[in-house]
Every structure is written in C-alpha cells, then in structure tokens.
Amino acid sequence: MTYEEARAQFPVFERWAYMNAGTMGPLSRATLTAMDEQIRHDQELGRGGSDWFTSVIALREQVRTQLAALLGTAPERVALTFSTTDGCNIVLSGLDLTADDEVITTDQEHFGLTGPVYASGARVVITAADEDAILGAITPRTKLIATCEVLWTTGRRLDLHRVKAESGLPVLVDGAQSAGAIAVEVGELDFYTVSAQKWLCAPEPTGALYVRDPESVRIVAPSYSSQSSYELSGAFVPKEGAARFDSGRTGMPTLVGLVAALDTHPAWRYERAVEMAASCAELLGEHVEIVTVPGHSTLVSFRPPGDPAELVQELAARSVIVRELPGRNLVRVSCGWWTSSDDLERVVDALRR
C-alpha cells in the first residue's frame, strides 16, 4: 500500500490538517463501513442466537490476538478493556495496596493514570519524569512504579525497561501515547495499557491491558466476559490468563470497527511517523519554543508566545487541529504516519499569521 492510498482511507484529511491523534485518532472509511454493516446486520437479523454469540466470542479472540502482536506478547497475556484508565484501575485495585505501601509516579502523568493511583490507597510519591529520579525515589515501602512510556505532555520516551531491570519492582505503563504510535515490546514489564481510539484509530471505547503474571492481580470487577463458569450463588471460575480481567462486553459494531482499524495501518507506519515528527519539530522550531526531545516519539509539544487555548482556537479556524495541554502552557502536535508535508506547512503558515 502506497502512502497516498493509505492516507486516502481517512476522509478527515480532505478538510483538516488533523494532528490530534494523541487524543482521538482519525477514523477510516473501512472502519465506518464495517461498523455500519454490522449495525444493519443486527438491525435486520437481531442480536442473539448461538451463531451470533459464537461470532462475538471469535471476534474478541481475534482482537486479542491482534493487540498481543502489537505489544510483542502472547494473546493469553492480554485483556480487552475500554481504555487506558480502565486498565490502570484493574491493576491498581487488584494489587490490594494499603497506606503502608508506596507507588512512585511522575509529575508529567495524565489523570487516566494518576486518578487510579490516588484511589489505590497507597502513599503516592511524585518524582521528575526521569529514569534516575524514579530509581532514586525507591524505598523499602515501594510496591509499584506507575508511569507513561511516552509522556503525554512533552513526548519524552522513558526507558522503562531500564527502570524495571534496575529496580526489580512491578511497573505499570500508561501506553496511551506509545501503543500504535511507536514500536512497543513489553518484554519484562508487568502491566501495559492501550487506548485503541488514539493512535490505532479505533472507535471508542476500546483498549487493552497486558498482564505479565495474571495470578499476581486480584479480580476486583468481574464481568460476564471474564468468567469461564459460574454458579447461581455468584461464585465463578475466572478465565485462564489475562482474559480474567476482560471488561464488560464490547458491542459487535465496535469490535468489527476495531478489527478494521487494526488492519488499516501499513507496515511502514512507525518509521514514517517518527520522520514526520522530526520534520514538524524542525519547522516549528523556527517560530516557537519546542520542548520535545528529538527522536523520542510522535508528539511535538511547544510553548507559544501567547495564550495556548487562544492559539489552538485560531489554528482550528484555519482548519488545523492540535491540542492545548491545560495548566502546562503547552500546545501539542500529534504526528502520525498519515501526516503529510502539507499538513505541517499549514501549521507553520497558521503560526506565521
């Protein structure tokens, strides 16, 4: 598939320089077609019967296999969730942390991670978003390190494999800005969350959770999809592997849309996305202060001379969609494999104006 053919799958680019996949990725024609066909099928033939439920189960396993390949792991270590936040809550509530325990996180995290961290009941230790700072904050009370691989604020990529190797502690990764944007290998990391509606361009709510050792986390919120059998009393046998953490049932239209979205991305996506981010930083650097470290991710954040919210609105008026980061005086540009040189020129032209 050529770049032009791949980009043409997304109607939004016909009008907008859409550069906000860090919040919501663009939707392809194939994704919407698959969802529409499923909705019409369900409308005409109903949503029930053994064949229908069999197809639901088969589709869930297909999605699990596709997402496992994305993370470089086996399907039995992947749970299907609704979002990164959902995955973080599953882990943090299932570790049974107490006020005597500590969780280390950084000052650059999204609430999708920090909210569950604070709700865990453990003492929260906040460090700078730096590998040495994280490792230096460890005490005998530390039970978990929870942070992004790619920071949603600056786009910096943390070496969490180093943090895991040198700390020996469980590591929970917020993968919202990494999974689907850059090549990911979970390796020895313990937990890794995925927000599929972002860089994977899937419908919402869709996501995943990688769990290296499913037996290490207690099931706090069982769903019908997470049990292999149950009794009328409510006693149940959980599914094998990470499937025991599957969130509630995802609608068939959403599932087929997710499959179509995962099939949309070309093999060369990661290399091109990094190239476009580098070009973006170079072009914008002539006009604004770039805070993103080169070569780390597909995000480019900059500090505008004026009000970030006003700038984002002015750019939107010129058909350029980027993101303000509230409270941080930053504007963030998300560069995907679909980003074109023309998109970047439109951003620069809008800044000049």
C-alpha positions as CSV (number, residue, x, y, z in Angstrom):
1,M,0.0,0.0,0.0
2,T,1.4,3.4,-1.0
3,Y,1.4,6.4,1.3
4,E,-1.2,8.1,-0.9
5,E,-3.5,5.1,-0.8
6,A,-3.1,4.7,2.9
7,R,-3.8,8.3,3.7
8,A,-6.8,8.4,1.4
9,Q,-8.6,6.0,3.7
10,F,-9.3,8.9,6.1
11,P,-11.9,11.4,4.9
12,V,-11.0,13.9,7.7
13,F,-7.8,14.8,5.8
14,E,-9.7,16.1,2.9
15,R,-10.6,19.1,5.0
16,W,-8.4,19.3,8.1
17,A,-4.8,19.2,9.0
18,Y,-5.8,16.8,11.7
19,M,-3.0,16.4,14.2
20,N,-4.6,15.3,17.4
21,A,-4.3,11.5,17.4
22,G,-2.9,11.8,20.9
23,T,-6.5,12.5,21.9
24,M,-8.5,10.8,19.2
25,G,-7.2,9.2,16.1
26,P,-8.9,9.7,12.7
27,L,-11.5,7.1,11.6
28,S,-11.0,5.3,8.3
29,R,-13.7,4.5,5.7
30,A,-13.1,0.8,6.3
31,T,-13.8,1.2,10.0
32,L,-17.0,3.0,9.5
33,T,-18.1,0.7,6.7
34,A,-17.5,-2.4,8.9
35,M,-19.5,-0.8,11.8
36,D,-22.3,0.3,9.5
37,E,-22.6,-3.2,8.0
38,Q,-22.7,-4.8,11.5
39,I,-25.3,-2.4,12.7
40,R,-27.5,-3.1,9.7
41,H,-27.0,-6.9,10.2
42,D,-28.0,-6.6,13.8
43,Q,-31.0,-4.5,12.9
44,E,-32.3,-6.9,10.3
45,L,-31.4,-10.3,11.9
46,G,-31.3,-9.4,15.6
47,R,-28.6,-9.6,18.3
48,G,-29.0,-13.1,19.7
49,G,-28.8,-16.8,19.0
50,S,-26.0,-19.3,19.2
51,D,-24.4,-18.2,15.9
52,W,-24.4,-14.6,16.9
53,F,-22.8,-15.2,20.3
54,T,-20.3,-17.6,18.8
55,S,-19.2,-14.8,16.4
56,V,-18.9,-12.4,19.3
57,I,-16.5,-14.8,21.1
58,A,-14.5,-15.4,18.0
59,L,-14.2,-11.7,17.2
60,R,-13.0,-11.0,20.7
61,E,-10.2,-13.6,20.4
62,Q,-9.2,-12.2,17.0
63,V,-8.9,-8.7,18.5
64,R,-6.9,-10.1,21.5
65,T,-4.5,-11.8,19.1
66,Q,-4.1,-8.6,17.0
67,L,-3.4,-6.5,20.1
68,A,-1.0,-9.0,21.5
69,A,1.0,-8.8,18.3
70,L,1.1,-5.1,18.6
71,L,2.7,-5.4,22.1
72,G,5.0,-8.2,21.2
73,T,3.4,-10.8,23.5
74,A,1.1,-13.7,23.6
75,P,-2.7,-13.4,23.5
76,E,-3.2,-15.1,26.8
77,R,-1.5,-12.1,28.5
78,V,-3.9,-9.6,27.0
79,A,-7.2,-8.4,28.5
80,L,-9.8,-6.5,26.5
81,T,-10.7,-3.2,28.2
82,F,-12.4,0.0,27.4
83,S,-9.4,2.4,27.8
84,T,-6.1,3.1,29.4
85,T,-7.8,4.3,32.5
86,D,-9.8,1.1,32.7
87,G,-6.6,-0.9,32.6
88,C,-4.9,1.2,35.3
89,N,-8.0,0.8,37.6
90,I,-7.9,-3.0,37.0
91,V,-4.3,-3.2,38.1
92,L,-4.3,-0.7,41.0
93,S,-7.5,-2.0,42.6
94,G,-6.3,-5.6,42.2
95,L,-2.9,-5.2,43.9
96,D,-4.6,-4.6,47.3
97,L,-2.3,-1.7,48.2
98,T,-2.5,-0.1,51.6
99,A,-1.4,3.2,53.2
100,D,1.8,1.4,54.3
101,D,2.7,0.9,50.6
102,E,4.2,3.5,48.1
103,V,3.5,4.0,44.4
104,I,6.1,6.0,42.5
105,T,4.8,8.2,39.7
106,T,5.9,11.3,37.9
107,D,4.8,14.9,37.6
108,Q,4.0,14.5,33.9
109,E,1.3,11.9,34.1
110,H,-2.3,12.0,32.8
111,F,-5.2,11.8,35.2
112,G,-6.1,8.5,33.5
113,L,-3.1,7.1,35.5
114,T,-2.9,9.4,38.5
115,G,-6.6,9.1,39.3
116,P,-6.4,5.3,39.8
117,V,-3.0,5.7,41.6
118,Y,-4.5,8.1,44.2
119,A,-7.6,5.9,44.6
120,S,-5.5,2.9,45.3
121,G,-5.0,3.9,49.0
122,A,-1.2,3.8,48.8
123,R,1.1,6.7,49.6
124,V,1.9,8.4,46.3
125,V,5.5,9.5,45.6
126,I,5.8,12.0,42.8
127,T,9.2,12.5,41.1
128,A,10.5,14.2,38.0
129,A,9.8,12.4,34.7
130,D,13.3,10.9,34.5
131,E,14.7,7.4,34.9
132,D,17.3,8.4,37.6
133,A,14.7,10.3,39.6
134,I,12.3,7.4,39.6
135,L,15.0,4.9,40.6
136,G,16.3,7.4,43.3
137,A,12.8,7.6,44.9
138,I,12.6,3.9,45.7
139,T,12.3,2.9,49.3
140,P,11.5,-0.5,51.1
141,R,7.9,0.6,51.0
142,T,7.7,0.9,47.2
143,K,5.4,-1.6,45.7
144,L,4.8,-0.3,42.2
145,I,6.2,2.2,39.7
146,A,3.4,3.7,37.5
147,T,4.3,6.0,34.6
148,C,3.9,6.6,30.9
149,E,6.4,5.2,28.3
150,V,5.8,8.3,26.2
151,L,4.8,11.4,28.3
152,W,1.6,12.9,27.1
153,T,3.0,16.4,27.9
154,T,6.4,16.6,26.3
155,G,6.6,13.5,24.2
156,R,9.7,12.3,26.0
157,R,10.1,8.5,26.0
158,L,11.2,6.9,29.2
159,D,13.4,3.8,29.3
160,L,11.1,1.7,31.4
161,H,13.0,-1.5,30.6
162,R,16.0,0.0,32.4
163,V,13.7,1.1,35.3
164,K,12.4,-2.4,35.6
165,A,15.8,-4.1,35.3
166,E,17.4,-1.9,37.9
167,S,14.5,-1.7,40.4
168,G,13.2,-5.2,40.2
169,L,9.8,-3.7,41.1
170,P,6.4,-4.2,39.2
171,V,6.0,-1.5,36.6
172,L,2.6,-0.3,35.3
173,V,2.8,1.5,32.0
174,D,0.3,4.0,30.6
175,G,0.7,3.3,26.9
176,A,-1.8,5.8,25.6
177,Q,0.9,7.7,23.7
178,S,3.0,4.8,22.7
179,A,0.9,1.8,21.6
180,G,0.2,2.2,18.0
181,A,2.4,5.3,17.6
182,I,5.8,3.7,18.1
183,A,7.1,0.1,18.1
184,V,6.4,-1.5,21.5
185,E,7.9,-4.6,23.1
186,V,6.6,-5.2,26.6
187,G,9.4,-7.5,27.5
188,E,9.7,-7.9,31.3
189,L,7.4,-5.0,32.1
190,D,4.5,-6.1,34.3
191,F,1.5,-4.2,33.1
192,Y,0.9,-2.2,29.9
193,T,-2.3,-0.3,28.9
194,V,-3.6,0.5,25.5
195,S,-6.0,3.2,24.3
196,A,-7.1,2.0,20.9
197,Q,-9.1,5.1,20.0
198,K,-5.9,7.1,19.8
199,W,-3.0,6.0,17.5
200,L,-4.8,2.8,16.4
201,C,-7.7,4.9,15.0
202,A,-10.3,2.6,16.5
203,P,-13.8,3.5,17.6
204,E,-14.3,4.1,21.3
205,P,-14.4,2.8,23.9
206,T,-11.7,0.2,23.1
207,G,-8.4,-0.7,24.8
208,A,-6.3,-3.5,26.2
209,L,-4.2,-4.4,29.2
210,Y,-1.1,-6.6,29.1
211,V,-0.5,-8.5,32.4
212,R,2.7,-10.5,32.6
213,D,1.6,-12.6,35.5
214,P,-2.3,-12.7,35.7
215,E,-2.1,-14.6,39.0
216,S,-0.5,-11.6,40.7
217,V,-3.6,-9.4,40.5
218,R,-6.9,-10.0,42.3
219,I,-10.1,-9.8,40.2
220,V,-12.0,-6.9,41.7
221,A,-14.5,-6.1,39.0
222,P,-15.5,-9.4,37.2
223,S,-17.6,-9.2,34.0
224,Y,-19.5,-11.9,32.1
225,S,-16.6,-11.9,29.7
226,S,-14.1,-12.7,32.4
227,Q,-15.5,-15.9,33.7
228,S,-15.3,-19.4,32.3
229,S,-18.1,-20.7,34.5
230,Y,-20.3,-19.6,37.4
231,E,-22.9,-20.7,39.9
232,L,-26.2,-19.2,40.8
233,S,-24.7,-18.1,44.0
234,G,-22.3,-15.8,42.1
235,A,-19.2,-18.0,42.7
236,F,-17.2,-18.2,39.5
237,V,-14.2,-19.7,37.8
238,P,-12.1,-17.0,36.1
239,K,-10.9,-17.5,32.5
240,E,-7.3,-18.5,32.1
241,G,-4.7,-15.8,31.6
242,A,-5.3,-12.1,31.4
243,A,-8.8,-12.7,29.9
244,R,-10.0,-12.9,33.5
245,F,-9.7,-9.1,33.6
246,D,-11.8,-8.5,30.4
247,S,-14.1,-5.6,30.9
248,G,-17.8,-5.8,30.1
249,R,-19.0,-6.8,26.7
250,T,-18.0,-4.6,23.8
251,G,-20.7,-4.1,21.2
252,M,-20.3,-6.0,17.9
253,P,-20.2,-2.8,15.8
254,T,-17.3,-1.6,17.9
255,L,-15.5,-4.9,17.7
256,V,-15.7,-5.1,14.0
257,G,-14.7,-1.4,13.8
258,L,-11.6,-2.2,15.9
259,V,-10.6,-5.1,13.7
260,A,-10.9,-2.9,10.6
261,A,-8.9,-0.2,12.3
262,L,-6.1,-2.6,13.2
263,D,-6.0,-3.8,9.6
264,T,-5.7,-0.2,8.3
265,H,-2.1,0.6,9.4
266,P,0.7,0.0,6.9
267,A,3.9,-1.9,7.8
268,W,6.0,1.2,7.5
269,R,3.9,3.3,9.9
270,Y,6.4,3.7,12.7
271,E,9.3,4.9,10.6
272,R,7.2,7.4,8.7
273,A,5.5,8.8,11.9
274,V,9.0,9.4,13.5
275,E,10.1,11.1,10.3
276,M,7.1,13.4,10.3
277,A,7.6,14.3,13.9
278,A,11.2,15.2,13.3
279,S,10.1,17.4,10.3
280,C,7.4,19.0,12.5
281,A,9.9,19.9,15.2
282,E,12.3,21.4,12.7
283,L,9.7,23.5,11.0
284,L,8.0,24.7,14.2
285,G,11.4,25.4,15.9
286,E,11.8,28.5,13.7
287,H,8.7,30.1,15.2
288,V,8.1,28.7,18.7
289,E,10.0,27.1,21.7
290,I,10.0,23.3,21.2
291,V,10.1,21.3,24.5
292,T,10.1,17.8,23.0
293,V,13.4,15.9,22.9
294,P,14.1,15.0,19.3
295,G,13.6,11.4,18.2
296,H,11.7,10.2,21.3
297,S,8.1,9.9,20.0
298,T,5.5,11.1,17.6
299,L,4.4,14.0,19.7
300,V,5.8,17.6,19.3
301,S,5.0,20.0,22.1
302,F,5.8,23.7,22.1
303,R,5.4,26.7,24.3
304,P,3.6,29.5,22.4
305,P,4.4,33.2,23.0
306,G,0.7,33.9,23.8
307,D,-2.2,32.0,25.3
308,P,-2.2,28.3,24.3
309,A,-6.0,28.0,24.3
310,E,-6.4,31.0,22.0
311,L,-3.8,29.7,19.6
312,V,-5.5,26.3,19.4
313,Q,-8.8,28.0,18.5
314,E,-7.1,30.3,15.9
315,L,-5.4,27.2,14.3
316,A,-8.8,25.4,14.3
317,A,-10.3,28.4,12.4
318,R,-7.6,27.7,9.8
319,S,-8.5,24.0,9.6
320,V,-5.6,22.9,11.8
321,I,-6.5,20.7,14.7
322,V,-3.9,20.4,17.6
323,R,-4.2,20.2,21.3
324,E,-3.7,22.6,24.2
325,L,-2.4,20.9,27.4
326,P,-4.3,22.7,30.2
327,G,-2.2,24.1,33.0
328,R,1.1,23.5,31.3
329,N,1.3,26.4,28.9
330,L,1.9,23.9,26.0
331,V,0.4,23.1,22.6
332,R,0.8,19.6,21.4
333,V,1.0,18.4,17.8
334,S,0.4,14.7,17.1
335,C,2.3,13.4,14.0
336,G,1.0,10.1,12.7
337,W,2.1,8.0,9.7
338,W,-0.7,9.7,7.8
339,T,0.7,13.2,8.4
340,S,1.7,15.0,5.2
341,S,4.2,17.7,4.5
342,D,1.3,19.9,3.5
343,D,-0.2,19.4,7.0
344,L,3.0,20.6,8.5
345,E,3.2,23.6,6.2
346,R,-0.4,24.5,7.2
347,V,0.6,24.5,10.8
348,V,3.6,26.8,10.1
349,D,1.6,29.1,7.9
350,A,-1.1,29.4,10.6
351,L,1.6,30.3,13.2
352,R,3.1,32.9,10.9
353,R,-0.3,34.5,10.5
